């Protein structure tokens, strides 16, 4: 459960950074689905790795 929460947190922070970037540049940011899905998988992979390191 800790991994899921941490992965969701990383995704929310990433979306927040993109939102801030879009506000600062006053533009639209479009991310294709074939780029977004690997980024979500990467966020959960990093969260799992960090959780496993904490459990050792």
C-alpha positions as CSV (number, residue, x, y, z in Angstrom):
1,X,0.0,0.0,0.0
2,X,2.9,2.3,0.7
3,X,4.2,1.8,-2.8
4,X,0.9,2.8,-4.3
5,X,0.6,5.9,-2.3
6,X,4.1,7.0,-3.1
7,X,3.6,6.3,-6.8
8,X,0.5,8.4,-6.8
9,X,2.3,11.1,-5.0
10,X,5.1,11.1,-7.6
11,X,2.5,11.3,-10.4
12,X,0.6,14.2,-8.7
13,X,3.9,16.1,-8.2
14,X,4.8,15.5,-11.9
15,X,1.4,16.9,-13.0
16,X,1.8,19.9,-10.7
17,X,5.2,20.7,-12.2
18,X,3.7,20.4,-15.7
19,X,0.8,22.7,-14.7
20,X,3.2,25.2,-13.2
21,X,5.3,25.1,-16.4
22,X,2.2,25.6,-18.5
23,X,1.1,28.6,-16.4
24,X,4.5,30.2,-16.5
25,X,4.9,29.8,-20.3
26,X,1.1,30.5,-20.9
27,X,0.9,27.5,-23.2
28,X,-0.8,24.1,-23.5
29,X,1.2,21.0,-22.8
30,X,0.1,17.9,-24.7
31,X,1.6,14.6,-23.7
32,X,0.9,11.6,-26.0
33,X,-0.4,8.4,-24.5
34,X,2.6,6.4,-25.6
35,X,4.8,8.8,-23.6
36,X,2.5,9.1,-20.6
37,X,2.1,5.4,-19.9
38,X,5.8,4.7,-19.5
39,X,6.1,7.7,-17.2
40,X,3.4,6.3,-15.0
41,X,5.1,2.9,-14.9
42,X,8.4,4.6,-14.2
43,X,6.9,6.5,-11.2
44,X,5.6,3.3,-9.7
45,X,8.9,1.4,-10.4
46,X,10.8,4.2,-8.5
47,X,8.3,4.1,-5.7
48,X,8.6,0.3,-5.4
49,X,12.4,0.5,-5.4
50,X,12.4,3.1,-2.7
51,X,9.9,1.1,-0.6
52,X,12.0,-2.0,-0.9
53,X,15.1,-0.1,0.2
54,X,13.3,1.2,3.3
55,X,12.2,-2.3,4.2
56,X,15.7,-3.7,4.3
